Each structure stands twice: as C-alpha cells, then as structure tokens.
Amino acid sequence: MLNTNGRHGPPSARDGELKRMADQEQAELRLAIARLRQEHEDYDAAINAMIQVGCDALRVQRMKKKKLVIKDKISKIEDQIIPDIIA
C-alpha cells in the first residue's frame, strides 16, 4: 500500500490525519445536502401553494427556476462525495 509519501509501507500518521479531514469534509458536504434538500422541499410547498391560490404564472415560474438551481447545487455536491467512475 502506498502511504502519503508515495512509498510502500504502513500508513503514516499523516495518512490518518488526511482521512479525518476527508471524513469531516464529507460530513460537512452531507449536511449541506440535507439543508439544500429541505430548502428544495420548502420551494416545492411554496410553489404548490402559489398554484392553489392562483398566483401569477410568472412568479410561479421564477420559483420553479430557483428550485431547479437548488437541485443543481445538490447534484454538484453529490458529485463531490461520489465522483463518477470512468470505466
């Protein structure tokens, strides 16, 4: 196994530190995804309410666009957590 020095051998203390940093970063990304998903659901509820009360179609369309932007942000963060594997 290669360690952080690019040499074969047991993992160094630096390897453990990098793993902890990676785990912490991944946890932060997962938290960001959870927040964005909640915001996405909030927009969905707001859009449905606007449609129910007969709100202006342009305003509804703007809200849908904002909701889509949030969905794109979620996808980008998910790609950072689970990168595409080129086979």
PDB file with one MODEL, atoms N, CA, C and O in Angstrom:
MODEL        1
ATOM      1  N   MET A   1       0.844  -1.182   0.000  1.00  0.00           N
ATOM      2  CA  MET A   1       0.000   0.000   0.000  1.00  0.00           C
ATOM      3  C   MET A   1       0.884   1.237   0.000  1.00  0.00           C
ATOM      4  O   MET A   1       1.894   1.275   0.702  1.00  0.00           O
ATOM      5  N   LEU A   2       0.521   2.236  -0.769  1.00  0.00           N
ATOM      6  CA  LEU A   2       1.282   3.481  -0.810  1.00  0.00           C
ATOM      7  C   LEU A   2       0.830   4.390   0.313  1.00  0.00           C
ATOM      8  O   LEU A   2      -0.369   4.555   0.538  1.00  0.00           O
ATOM      9  N   ASN A   3       1.778   4.980   1.019  1.00  0.00           N
ATOM     10  CA  ASN A   3       1.422   5.955   2.046  1.00  0.00           C
ATOM     11  C   ASN A   3       1.479   7.354   1.437  1.00  0.00           C
ATOM     12  O   ASN A   3       1.660   7.489   0.227  1.00  0.00           O
ATOM     13  N   THR A   4       1.328   8.384   2.247  1.00  0.00           N
ATOM     14  CA  THR A   4       1.276   9.748   1.717  1.00  0.00           C
ATOM     15  C   THR A   4       2.602  10.197   1.124  1.00  0.00           C
ATOM     16  O   THR A   4       2.646  11.169   0.371  1.00  0.00           O
ATOM     17  N   ASN A   5       3.685   9.497   1.457  1.00  0.00           N
ATOM     18  CA  ASN A   5       4.991   9.829   0.887  1.00  0.00           C
ATOM     19  C   ASN A   5       5.193   9.174  -0.465  1.00  0.00           C
ATOM     20  O   ASN A   5       6.226   9.372  -1.105  1.00  0.00           O
ATOM     21  N   GLY A   6       4.209   8.388  -0.910  1.00  0.00           N
ATOM     22  CA  GLY A   6       4.328   7.703  -2.184  1.00  0.00           C
ATOM     23  C   GLY A   6       5.159   6.440  -2.085  1.00  0.00           C
ATOM     24  O   GLY A   6       5.576   5.878  -3.098  1.00  0.00           O
ATOM     25  N   ARG A   7       5.397   6.000  -0.867  1.00  0.00           N
ATOM     26  CA  ARG A   7       6.201   4.806  -0.648  1.00  0.00           C
ATOM     27  C   ARG A   7       5.304   3.682  -0.146  1.00  0.00           C
ATOM     28  O   ARG A   7       4.240   3.908   0.432  1.00  0.00           O
ATOM     29  N   HIS A   8       5.770   2.481  -0.386  1.00  0.00           N
ATOM     30  CA  HIS A   8       5.039   1.323   0.132  1.00  0.00           C
ATOM     31  C   HIS A   8       5.318   1.197   1.613  1.00  0.00           C
ATOM     32  O   HIS A   8       6.421   1.480   2.080  1.00  0.00           O
ATOM     33  N   GLY A   9       4.317   0.775   2.338  1.00  0.00           N
ATOM     34  CA  GLY A   9       4.518   0.574   3.758  1.00  0.00           C
ATOM     35  C   GLY A   9       3.255   0.867   4.523  1.00  0.00           C
ATOM     36  O   GLY A   9       2.215   1.159   3.932  1.00  0.00           O
ATOM     37  N   PRO A  10       3.337   0.792   5.828  1.00  0.00           N
ATOM     38  CA  PRO A  10       2.148   1.048   6.648  1.00  0.00           C
ATOM     39  C   PRO A  10       1.736   2.507   6.582  1.00  0.00           C
ATOM     40  O   PRO A  10       2.566   3.378   6.321  1.00  0.00           O
ATOM     41  N   PRO A  11       0.479   2.773   6.813  1.00  0.00           N
ATOM     42  CA  PRO A  11       0.012   4.160   6.786  1.00  0.00           C
ATOM     43  C   PRO A  11       0.734   4.992   7.844  1.00  0.00           C
ATOM     44  O   PRO A  11       0.990   4.527   8.954  1.00  0.00           O
ATOM     45  N   SER A  12       1.049   6.211   7.481  1.00  0.00           N
ATOM     46  CA  SER A  12       1.713   7.114   8.419  1.00  0.00           C
ATOM     47  C   SER A  12       0.661   7.883   9.220  1.00  0.00           C
ATOM     48  O   SER A  12      -0.536   7.786   8.947  1.00  0.00           O
ATOM     49  N   ALA A  13       1.121   8.639  10.201  1.00  0.00           N
ATOM     50  CA  ALA A  13       0.214   9.486  10.986  1.00  0.00           C
ATOM     51  C   ALA A  13      -0.457  10.493  10.078  1.00  0.00           C
ATOM     52  O   ALA A  13      -1.611  10.861  10.299  1.00  0.00           O
ATOM     53  N   ARG A  14       0.257  10.941   9.058  1.00  0.00           N
ATOM     54  CA  ARG A  14      -0.315  11.908   8.110  1.00  0.00           C
ATOM     55  C   ARG A  14      -1.483  11.296   7.350  1.00  0.00           C
ATOM     56  O   ARG A  14      -2.459  11.983   7.049  1.00  0.00           O
ATOM     57  N   ASP A  15      -1.387  10.000   7.037  1.00  0.00           N
ATOM     58  CA  ASP A  15      -2.496   9.314   6.363  1.00  0.00           C
ATOM     59  C   ASP A  15      -3.759   9.388   7.213  1.00  0.00           C
ATOM     60  O   ASP A  15      -4.844   9.660   6.699  1.00  0.00           O
ATOM     61  N   GLY A  16      -3.616   9.147   8.509  1.00  0.00           N
ATOM     62  CA  GLY A  16      -4.760   9.221   9.414  1.00  0.00           C
ATOM     63  C   GLY A  16      -5.339  10.615   9.479  1.00  0.00           C
ATOM     64  O   GLY A  16      -6.556  10.800   9.523  1.00  0.00           O
ATOM     65  N   GLU A  17      -4.448  11.599   9.485  1.00  0.00           N
ATOM     66  CA  GLU A  17      -4.903  12.996   9.527  1.00  0.00           C
ATOM     67  C   GLU A  17      -5.673  13.346   8.264  1.00  0.00           C
ATOM     68  O   GLU A  17      -6.708  14.010   8.330  1.00  0.00           O
ATOM     69  N   LEU A  18      -5.178  12.907   7.122  1.00  0.00           N
ATOM     70  CA  LEU A  18      -5.871  13.177   5.853  1.00  0.00           C
ATOM     71  C   LEU A  18      -7.234  12.489   5.828  1.00  0.00           C
ATOM     72  O   LEU A  18      -8.204  13.057   5.326  1.00  0.00           O
ATOM     73  N   LYS A  19      -7.315  11.271   6.365  1.00  0.00           N
ATOM     74  CA  LYS A  19      -8.590  10.567   6.396  1.00  0.00           C
ATOM     75  C   LYS A  19      -9.584  11.301   7.284  1.00  0.00           C
ATOM     76  O   LYS A  19     -10.754  11.431   6.924  1.00  0.00           O
ATOM     77  N   ARG A  20      -9.131  11.785   8.447  1.00  0.00           N
ATOM     78  CA  ARG A  20     -10.022  12.536   9.330  1.00  0.00           C
ATOM     79  C   ARG A  20     -10.517  13.803   8.651  1.00  0.00           C
ATOM     80  O   ARG A  20     -11.688  14.163   8.772  1.00  0.00           O
ATOM     81  N   MET A  21      -9.608  14.489   7.925  1.00  0.00           N
ATOM     82  CA  MET A  21     -10.016  15.702   7.211  1.00  0.00           C
ATOM     83  C   MET A  21     -11.031  15.344   6.133  1.00  0.00           C
ATOM     84  O   MET A  21     -12.020  16.053   5.949  1.00  0.00           O
ATOM     85  N   ALA A  22     -10.790  14.251   5.425  1.00  0.00           N
ATOM     86  CA  ALA A  22     -11.712  13.832   4.370  1.00  0.00           C
ATOM     87  C   ALA A  22     -13.066  13.457   4.969  1.00  0.00           C
ATOM     88  O   ALA A  22     -14.108  13.802   4.412  1.00  0.00           O
ATOM     89  N   ASP A  23     -13.055  12.754   6.100  1.00  0.00           N
ATOM     90  CA  ASP A  23     -14.309  12.379   6.755  1.00  0.00           C
ATOM     91  C   ASP A  23     -15.073  13.617   7.206  1.00  0.00           C
ATOM     92  O   ASP A  23     -16.293  13.691   7.052  1.00  0.00           O
ATOM     93  N   GLN A  24     -14.357  14.585   7.761  1.00  0.00           N
ATOM     94  CA  GLN A  24     -15.008  15.818   8.230  1.00  0.00           C
ATOM     95  C   GLN A  24     -15.575  16.595   7.053  1.00  0.00           C
ATOM     96  O   GLN A  24     -16.693  17.106   7.119  1.00  0.00           O
ATOM     97  N   GLU A  25     -14.806  16.681   5.980  1.00  0.00           N
ATOM     98  CA  GLU A  25     -15.281  17.388   4.784  1.00  0.00           C
ATOM     99  C   GLU A  25     -16.513  16.706   4.212  1.00  0.00           C
ATOM    100  O   GLU A  25     -17.463  17.369   3.793  1.00  0.00           O
ATOM    101  N   GLN A  26     -16.494  15.386   4.196  1.00  0.00           N
ATOM    102  CA  GLN A  26     -17.644  14.650   3.669  1.00  0.00           C
ATOM    103  C   GLN A  26     -18.875  14.868   4.547  1.00  0.00           C
ATOM    104  O   GLN A  26     -19.990  14.997   4.041  1.00  0.00           O
ATOM    105  N   ALA A  27     -18.670  14.907   5.858  1.00  0.00           N
ATOM    106  CA  ALA A  27     -19.787  15.164   6.773  1.00  0.00           C
ATOM    107  C   ALA A  27     -20.371  16.556   6.532  1.00  0.00           C
ATOM    108  O   ALA A  27     -21.588  16.738   6.556  1.00  0.00           O
ATOM    109  N   GLU A  28     -19.496  17.531   6.300  1.00  0.00           N
ATOM    110  CA  GLU A  28     -19.967  18.897   6.016  1.00  0.00           C
ATOM    111  C   GLU A  28     -20.745  18.944   4.708  1.00  0.00           C
ATOM    112  O   GLU A  28     -21.756  19.639   4.606  1.00  0.00           O
ATOM    113  N   LEU A  29     -20.272  18.204   3.708  1.00  0.00           N
ATOM    114  CA  LEU A  29     -20.978  18.165   2.426  1.00  0.00           C
ATOM    115  C   LEU A  29     -22.347  17.506   2.575  1.00  0.00           C
ATOM    116  O   LEU A  29     -23.331  17.953   1.985  1.00  0.00           O
ATOM    117  N   ARG A  30     -22.398  16.441   3.370  1.00  0.00           N
ATOM    118  CA  ARG A  30     -23.682  15.769   3.589  1.00  0.00           C
ATOM    119  C   ARG A  30     -24.671  16.681   4.333  1.00  0.00           C
ATOM    120  O   ARG A  30     -25.873  16.657   4.065  1.00  0.00           O
ATOM    121  N   LEU A  31     -24.154  17.474   5.258  1.00  0.00           N
ATOM    122  CA  LEU A  31     -25.002  18.434   5.969  1.00  0.00           C
ATOM    123  C   LEU A  31     -25.520  19.496   5.001  1.00  0.00           C
ATOM    124  O   LEU A  31     -26.687  19.882   5.065  1.00  0.00           O
ATOM    125  N   ALA A  32     -24.658  19.963   4.112  1.00  0.00           N
ATOM    126  CA  ALA A  32     -25.075  20.959   3.114  1.00  0.00           C
ATOM    127  C   ALA A  32     -26.163  20.377   2.209  1.00  0.00           C
ATOM    128  O   ALA A  32     -27.116  21.072   1.858  1.00  0.00           O
ATOM    129  N   ILE A  33     -26.022  19.114   1.836  1.00  0.00           N
ATOM    130  CA  ILE A  33     -27.036  18.460   1.005  1.00  0.00           C
ATOM    131  C   ILE A  33     -28.368  18.392   1.750  1.00  0.00           C
ATOM    132  O   ILE A  33     -29.422  18.658   1.171  1.00  0.00           O
ATOM    133  N   ALA A  34     -28.320  18.039   3.019  1.00  0.00           N
ATOM    134  CA  ALA A  34     -29.558  17.950   3.805  1.00  0.00           C
ATOM    135  C   ALA A  34     -30.254  19.303   3.875  1.00  0.00           C
ATOM    136  O   ALA A  34     -31.476  19.385   3.748  1.00  0.00           O
ATOM    137  N   ARG A  35     -29.484  20.355   4.076  1.00  0.00           N
ATOM    138  CA  ARG A  35     -30.069  21.707   4.132  1.00  0.00           C
ATOM    139  C   ARG A  35     -30.682  22.093   2.796  1.00  0.00           C
ATOM    140  O   ARG A  35     -31.779  22.647   2.741  1.00  0.00           O
ATOM    141  N   LEU A  36     -29.959  21.795   1.713  1.00  0.00           N
ATOM    142  CA  LEU A  36     -30.470  22.130   0.384  1.00  0.00           C
ATOM    143  C   LEU A  36     -31.724  21.323   0.045  1.00  0.00           C
ATOM    144  O   LEU A  36     -32.650  21.841  -0.579  1.00  0.00           O
ATOM    145  N   ARG A  37     -31.750  20.066   0.454  1.00  0.00           N
ATOM    146  CA  ARG A  37     -32.953  19.253   0.205  1.00  0.00           C
ATOM    147  C   ARG A  37     -34.153  19.822   0.942  1.00  0.00           C
ATOM    148  O   ARG A  37     -35.264  19.830   0.413  1.00  0.00           O
ATOM    149  N   GLN A  38     -33.932  20.299   2.164  1.00  0.00           N
ATOM    150  CA  GLN A  38     -35.025  20.914   2.921  1.00  0.00           C
ATOM    151  C   GLN A  38     -35.504  22.183   2.215  1.00  0.00           C
ATOM    152  O   GLN A  38     -36.705  22.431   2.104  1.00  0.00           O
ATOM    153  N   GLU A  39     -34.549  22.979   1.743  1.00  0.00           N
ATOM    154  CA  GLU A  39     -34.902  24.205   1.020  1.00  0.00           C
ATOM    155  C   GLU A  39     -35.671  23.860  -0.257  1.00  0.00           C
ATOM    156  O   GLU A  39     -36.622  24.552  -0.619  1.00  0.00           O
ATOM    157  N   HIS A  40     -35.255  22.792  -0.934  1.00  0.00           N
ATOM    158  CA  HIS A  40     -35.914  22.341  -2.157  1.00  0.00           C
ATOM    159  C   HIS A  40     -37.371  21.949  -1.853  1.00  0.00           C
ATOM    160  O   HIS A  40     -38.283  22.292  -2.606  1.00  0.00           O
ATOM    161  N   GLU A  41     -37.573  21.229  -0.742  1.00  0.00           N
ATOM    162  CA  GLU A  41     -38.930  20.843  -0.335  1.00  0.00           C
ATOM    163  C   GLU A  41     -39.762  22.074   0.018  1.00  0.00           C
ATOM    164  O   GLU A  41     -40.954  22.132  -0.286  1.00  0.00           O
ATOM    165  N   ASP A  42     -39.130  23.057   0.662  1.00  0.00           N
ATOM    166  CA  ASP A  42     -39.840  24.294   1.009  1.00  0.00           C
ATOM    167  C   ASP A  42     -40.307  25.026  -0.244  1.00  0.00           C
ATOM    168  O   ASP A  42     -41.433  25.520  -0.302  1.00  0.00           O
ATOM    169  N   TYR A  43     -39.429  25.092  -1.248  1.00  0.00           N
ATOM    170  CA  TYR A  43     -39.818  25.726  -2.513  1.00  0.00           C
ATOM    171  C   TYR A  43     -40.965  24.961  -3.152  1.00  0.00           C
ATOM    172  O   TYR A  43     -41.894  25.561  -3.694  1.00  0.00           O
ATOM    173  N   ASP A  44     -40.901  23.637  -3.089  1.00  0.00           N
ATOM    174  CA  ASP A  44     -41.955  22.816  -3.677  1.00  0.00           C
ATOM    175  C   ASP A  44     -43.296  23.121  -3.017  1.00  0.00           C
ATOM    176  O   ASP A  44     -44.305  23.289  -3.702  1.00  0.00           O
ATOM    177  N   ALA A  45     -43.308  23.193  -1.693  1.00  0.00           N
ATOM    178  CA  ALA A  45     -44.536  23.506  -0.961  1.00  0.00           C
ATOM    179  C   ALA A  45     -45.034  24.910  -1.310  1.00  0.00           C
ATOM    180  O   ALA A  45     -46.232  25.123  -1.495  1.00  0.00           O
ATOM    181  N   ALA A  46     -44.102  25.867  -1.398  1.00  0.00           N
ATOM    182  CA  ALA A  46     -44.483  27.244  -1.725  1.00  0.00           C
ATOM    183  C   ALA A  46     -45.061  27.328  -3.135  1.00  0.00           C
ATOM    184  O   ALA A  46     -46.045  28.030  -3.371  1.00  0.00           O
ATOM    185  N   ILE A  47     -44.445  26.610  -4.066  1.00  0.00           N
ATOM    186  CA  ILE A  47     -44.933  26.612  -5.449  1.00  0.00           C
ATOM    187  C   ILE A  47     -46.344  26.023  -5.519  1.00  0.00           C
ATOM    188  O   ILE A  47     -47.224  26.565  -6.188  1.00  0.00           O
ATOM    189  N   ASN A  48     -46.540  24.921  -4.826  1.00  0.00           N
ATOM    190  CA  ASN A  48     -47.875  24.301  -4.824  1.00  0.00           C
ATOM    191  C   ASN A  48     -48.915  25.234  -4.213  1.00  0.00           C
ATOM    192  O   ASN A  48     -50.040  25.324  -4.706  1.00  0.00           O
ATOM    193  N   ALA A  49     -48.544  25.923  -3.147  1.00  0.00           N
ATOM    194  CA  ALA A  49     -49.472  26.885  -2.526  1.00  0.00           C
ATOM    195  C   ALA A  49     -49.774  28.036  -3.473  1.00  0.00           C
ATOM    196  O   ALA A  49     -50.914  28.490  -3.561  1.00  0.00           O
ATOM    197  N   MET A  50     -48.758  28.506  -4.178  1.00  0.00           N
ATOM    198  CA  MET A  50     -48.962  29.610  -5.127  1.00  0.00           C
ATOM    199  C   MET A  50     -49.910  29.186  -6.246  1.00  0.00           C
ATOM    200  O   MET A  50     -50.761  29.962  -6.679  1.00  0.00           O
ATOM    201  N   ILE A  51     -49.755  27.961  -6.701  1.00  0.00           N
ATOM    202  CA  ILE A  51     -50.639  27.452  -7.759  1.00  0.00           C
ATOM    203  C   ILE A  51     -52.067  27.329  -7.242  1.00  0.00           C
ATOM    204  O   ILE A  51     -53.020  27.668  -7.944  1.00  0.00           O
ATOM    205  N   GLN A  52     -52.212  26.841  -6.007  1.00  0.00           N
ATOM    206  CA  GLN A  52     -53.537  26.665  -5.405  1.00  0.00           C
ATOM    207  C   GLN A  52     -54.311  27.985  -5.319  1.00  0.00           C
ATOM    208  O   GLN A  52     -55.516  28.022  -5.569  1.00  0.00           O
ATOM    209  N   VAL A  53     -53.610  29.064  -4.966  1.00  0.00           N
ATOM    210  CA  VAL A  53     -54.295  30.352  -4.799  1.00  0.00           C
ATOM    211  C   VAL A  53     -54.366  31.138  -6.108  1.00  0.00           C
ATOM    212  O   VAL A  53     -54.885  32.254  -6.133  1.00  0.00           O
ATOM    213  N   GLY A  54     -53.849  30.563  -7.190  1.00  0.00           N
ATOM    214  CA  GLY A  54     -53.939  31.224  -8.487  1.00  0.00           C
ATOM    215  C   GLY A  54     -52.950  32.363  -8.662  1.00  0.00           C
ATOM    216  O   GLY A  54     -53.264  33.381  -9.278  1.00  0.00           O
ATOM    217  N   CYS A  55     -51.779  32.188  -8.128  1.00  0.00           N
ATOM    218  CA  CYS A  55     -50.742  33.218  -8.230  1.00  0.00           C
ATOM    219  C   CYS A  55     -50.318  33.407  -9.694  1.00  0.00           C
ATOM    220  O   CYS A  55     -50.516  32.532 -10.537  1.00  0.00           O
ATOM    221  N   ASP A  56     -49.745  34.548  -9.958  1.00  0.00           N
ATOM    222  CA  ASP A  56     -49.250  34.898 -11.284  1.00  0.00           C
ATOM    223  C   ASP A  56     -48.296  33.814 -11.804  1.00  0.00           C
ATOM    224  O   ASP A  56     -47.389  33.389 -11.090  1.00  0.00           O
ATOM    225  N   ALA A  57     -48.504  33.379 -13.030  1.00  0.00           N
ATOM    226  CA  ALA A  57     -47.698  32.306 -13.624  1.00  0.00           C
ATOM    227  C   ALA A  57     -46.214  32.673 -13.696  1.00  0.00           C
ATOM    228  O   ALA A  57     -45.355  31.801 -13.568  1.00  0.00           O
ATOM    229  N   LEU A  58     -45.912  33.943 -13.896  1.00  0.00           N
ATOM    230  CA  LEU A  58     -44.515  34.369 -13.973  1.00  0.00           C
ATOM    231  C   LEU A  58     -43.813  34.180 -12.630  1.00  0.00           C
ATOM    232  O   LEU A  58     -42.661  33.749 -12.579  1.00  0.00           O
ATOM    233  N   ARG A  59     -44.514  34.506 -11.546  1.00  0.00           N
ATOM    234  CA  ARG A  59     -43.930  34.321 -10.212  1.00  0.00           C
ATOM    235  C   ARG A  59     -43.704  32.842  -9.915  1.00  0.00           C
ATOM    236  O   ARG A  59     -42.685  32.466  -9.335  1.00  0.00           O
ATOM    237  N   VAL A  60     -44.661  32.005 -10.316  1.00  0.00           N
ATOM    238  CA  VAL A  60     -44.522  30.566 -10.126  1.00  0.00           C
ATOM    239  C   VAL A  60     -43.317  30.061 -10.914  1.00  0.00           C
ATOM    240  O   VAL A  60     -42.534  29.252 -10.414  1.00  0.00           O
ATOM    241  N   GLN A  61     -43.175  30.537 -12.131  1.00  0.00           N
ATOM    242  CA  GLN A  61     -42.054  30.115 -12.978  1.00  0.00           C
ATOM    243  C   GLN A  61     -40.717  30.526 -12.365  1.00  0.00           C
ATOM    244  O   GLN A  61     -39.751  29.765 -12.428  1.00  0.00           O
ATOM    245  N   ARG A  62     -40.650  31.702 -11.781  1.00  0.00           N
ATOM    246  CA  ARG A  62     -39.420  32.160 -11.119  1.00  0.00           C
ATOM    247  C   ARG A  62     -39.076  31.269  -9.933  1.00  0.00           C
ATOM    248  O   ARG A  62     -37.909  30.946  -9.710  1.00  0.00           O
ATOM    249  N   MET A  63     -40.090  30.877  -9.178  1.00  0.00           N
ATOM    250  CA  MET A  63     -39.870  29.988  -8.037  1.00  0.00           C
ATOM    251  C   MET A  63     -39.378  28.612  -8.507  1.00  0.00           C
ATOM    252  O   MET A  63     -38.504  28.006  -7.888  1.00  0.00           O
ATOM    253  N   LYS A  64     -39.953  28.137  -9.605  1.00  0.00           N
ATOM    254  CA  LYS A  64     -39.524  26.853 -10.149  1.00  0.00           C
ATOM    255  C   LYS A  64     -38.065  26.912 -10.601  1.00  0.00           C
ATOM    256  O   LYS A  64     -37.322  25.941 -10.458  1.00  0.00           O
ATOM    257  N   LYS A  65     -37.667  28.054 -11.145  1.00  0.00           N
ATOM    258  CA  LYS A  65     -36.277  28.222 -11.577  1.00  0.00           C
ATOM    259  C   LYS A  65     -35.335  28.196 -10.371  1.00  0.00           C
ATOM    260  O   LYS A  65     -34.269  27.582 -10.427  1.00  0.00           O
ATOM    261  N   LYS A  66     -35.729  28.861  -9.282  1.00  0.00           N
ATOM    262  CA  LYS A  66     -34.917  28.850  -8.062  1.00  0.00           C
ATOM    263  C   LYS A  66     -34.815  27.434  -7.503  1.00  0.00           C
ATOM    264  O   LYS A  66     -33.759  27.020  -7.023  1.00  0.00           O
ATOM    265  N   LYS A  67     -35.916  26.702  -7.571  1.00  0.00           N
ATOM    266  CA  LYS A  67     -35.935  25.321  -7.101  1.00  0.00           C
ATOM    267  C   LYS A  67     -34.978  24.461  -7.932  1.00  0.00           C
ATOM    268  O   LYS A  67     -34.288  23.597  -7.392  1.00  0.00           O
ATOM    269  N   LEU A  68     -34.940  24.698  -9.226  1.00  0.00           N
ATOM    270  CA  LEU A  68     -34.041  23.959 -10.109  1.00  0.00           C
ATOM    271  C   LEU A  68     -32.576  24.276  -9.807  1.00  0.00           C
ATOM    272  O   LEU A  68     -31.721  23.392  -9.862  1.00  0.00           O
ATOM    273  N   VAL A  69     -32.292  25.536  -9.491  1.00  0.00           N
ATOM    274  CA  VAL A  69     -30.924  25.930  -9.125  1.00  0.00           C
ATOM    275  C   VAL A  69     -30.482  25.162  -7.877  1.00  0.00           C
ATOM    276  O   VAL A  69     -29.339  24.712  -7.792  1.00  0.00           O
ATOM    277  N   ILE A  70     -31.379  25.015  -6.924  1.00  0.00           N
ATOM    278  CA  ILE A  70     -31.070  24.265  -5.705  1.00  0.00           C
ATOM    279  C   ILE A  70     -30.801  22.803  -6.049  1.00  0.00           C
ATOM    280  O   ILE A  70     -29.867  22.200  -5.520  1.00  0.00           O
ATOM    281  N   LYS A  71     -31.607  22.241  -6.921  1.00  0.00           N
ATOM    282  CA  LYS A  71     -31.418  20.849  -7.347  1.00  0.00           C
ATOM    283  C   LYS A  71     -30.045  20.675  -7.997  1.00  0.00           C
ATOM    284  O   LYS A  71     -29.372  19.672  -7.763  1.00  0.00           O
ATOM    285  N   ASP A  72     -29.631  21.641  -8.807  1.00  0.00           N
ATOM    286  CA  ASP A  72     -28.308  21.593  -9.436  1.00  0.00           C
ATOM    287  C   ASP A  72     -27.197  21.645  -8.393  1.00  0.00           C
ATOM    288  O   ASP A  72     -26.194  20.943  -8.521  1.00  0.00           O
ATOM    289  N   LYS A  73     -27.369  22.471  -7.362  1.00  0.00           N
ATOM    290  CA  LYS A  73     -26.376  22.557  -6.287  1.00  0.00           C
ATOM    291  C   LYS A  73     -26.255  21.223  -5.570  1.00  0.00           C
ATOM    292  O   LYS A  73     -25.154  20.782  -5.240  1.00  0.00           O
ATOM    293  N   ILE A  74     -27.401  20.578  -5.331  1.00  0.00           N
ATOM    294  CA  ILE A  74     -27.401  19.265  -4.677  1.00  0.00           C
ATOM    295  C   ILE A  74     -26.610  18.264  -5.526  1.00  0.00           C
ATOM    296  O   ILE A  74     -25.793  17.505  -5.005  1.00  0.00           O
ATOM    297  N   SER A  75     -26.860  18.272  -6.819  1.00  0.00           N
ATOM    298  CA  SER A  75     -26.169  17.339  -7.717  1.00  0.00           C
ATOM    299  C   SER A  75     -24.665  17.565  -7.723  1.00  0.00           C
ATOM    300  O   SER A  75     -23.892  16.607  -7.726  1.00  0.00           O
ATOM    301  N   LYS A  76     -24.247  18.825  -7.726  1.00  0.00           N
ATOM    302  CA  LYS A  76     -22.813  19.131  -7.727  1.00  0.00           C
ATOM    303  C   LYS A  76     -22.143  18.653  -6.447  1.00  0.00           C
ATOM    304  O   LYS A  76     -21.035  18.118  -6.488  1.00  0.00           O
ATOM    305  N   ILE A  77     -22.800  18.841  -5.322  1.00  0.00           N
ATOM    306  CA  ILE A  77     -22.226  18.397  -4.048  1.00  0.00           C
ATOM    307  C   ILE A  77     -22.190  16.871  -3.999  1.00  0.00           C
ATOM    308  O   ILE A  77     -21.210  16.289  -3.533  1.00  0.00           O
ATOM    309  N   GLU A  78     -23.243  16.227  -4.475  1.00  0.00           N
ATOM    310  CA  GLU A  78     -23.260  14.762  -4.506  1.00  0.00           C
ATOM    311  C   GLU A  78     -22.124  14.229  -5.378  1.00  0.00           C
ATOM    312  O   GLU A  78     -21.530  13.199  -5.058  1.00  0.00           O
ATOM    313  N   ASP A  79     -21.822  14.914  -6.463  1.00  0.00           N
ATOM    314  CA  ASP A  79     -20.712  14.511  -7.330  1.00  0.00           C
ATOM    315  C   ASP A  79     -19.371  14.635  -6.614  1.00  0.00           C
ATOM    316  O   ASP A  79     -18.445  13.877  -6.903  1.00  0.00           O
ATOM    317  N   GLN A  80     -19.255  15.582  -5.682  1.00  0.00           N
ATOM    318  CA  GLN A  80     -18.019  15.720  -4.915  1.00  0.00           C
ATOM    319  C   GLN A  80     -17.863  14.553  -3.941  1.00  0.00           C
ATOM    320  O   GLN A  80     -16.750  14.099  -3.679  1.00  0.00           O
ATOM    321  N   ILE A  81     -18.979  14.078  -3.413  1.00  0.00           N
ATOM    322  CA  ILE A  81     -18.934  12.971  -2.462  1.00  0.00           C
ATOM    323  C   ILE A  81     -18.687  11.652  -3.190  1.00  0.00           C
ATOM    324  O   ILE A  81     -17.855  10.849  -2.769  1.00  0.00           O
ATOM    325  N   ILE A  82     -19.409  11.438  -4.272  1.00  0.00           N
ATOM    326  CA  ILE A  82     -19.303  10.203  -5.038  1.00  0.00           C
ATOM    327  C   ILE A  82     -18.934  10.580  -6.478  1.00  0.00           C
ATOM    328  O   ILE A  82     -19.821  10.782  -7.307  1.00  0.00           O
ATOM    329  N   PRO A  83     -17.649  10.676  -6.779  1.00  0.00           N
ATOM    330  CA  PRO A  83     -17.249  11.073  -8.129  1.00  0.00           C
ATOM    331  C   PRO A  83     -17.608   9.991  -9.153  1.00  0.00           C
ATOM    332  O   PRO A  83     -17.669   8.805  -8.829  1.00  0.00           O
ATOM    333  N   ASP A  84     -17.840  10.421 -10.379  1.00  0.00           N
ATOM    334  CA  ASP A  84     -18.130   9.480 -11.461  1.00  0.00           C
ATOM    335  C   ASP A  84     -16.900   8.613 -11.704  1.00  0.00           C
ATOM    336  O   ASP A  84     -15.769   9.097 -11.678  1.00  0.00           O
ATOM    337  N   ILE A  85     -17.136   7.342 -11.938  1.00  0.00           N
ATOM    338  CA  ILE A  85     -16.036   6.421 -12.243  1.00  0.00           C
ATOM    339  C   ILE A  85     -16.087   6.166 -13.738  1.00  0.00           C
ATOM    340  O   ILE A  85     -17.088   5.681 -14.264  1.00  0.00           O
ATOM    341  N   ILE A  86     -15.006   6.495 -14.409  1.00  0.00           N
ATOM    342  CA  ILE A  86     -14.934   6.266 -15.851  1.00  0.00           C
ATOM    343  C   ILE A  86     -14.449   4.838 -16.066  1.00  0.00           C
ATOM    344  O   ILE A  86     -13.346   4.471 -15.662  1.00  0.00           O
ATOM    345  N   ALA A  87     -15.299   4.042 -16.710  1.00  0.00           N
ATOM    346  CA  ALA A  87     -14.952   2.639 -16.907  1.00  0.00           C
ATOM    347  C   ALA A  87     -14.323   2.435 -18.266  1.00  0.00           C
ATOM    348  O   ALA A  87     -13.962   1.312 -18.617  1.00  0.00           O
TER     349      ALA A  87
ENDMDL
END
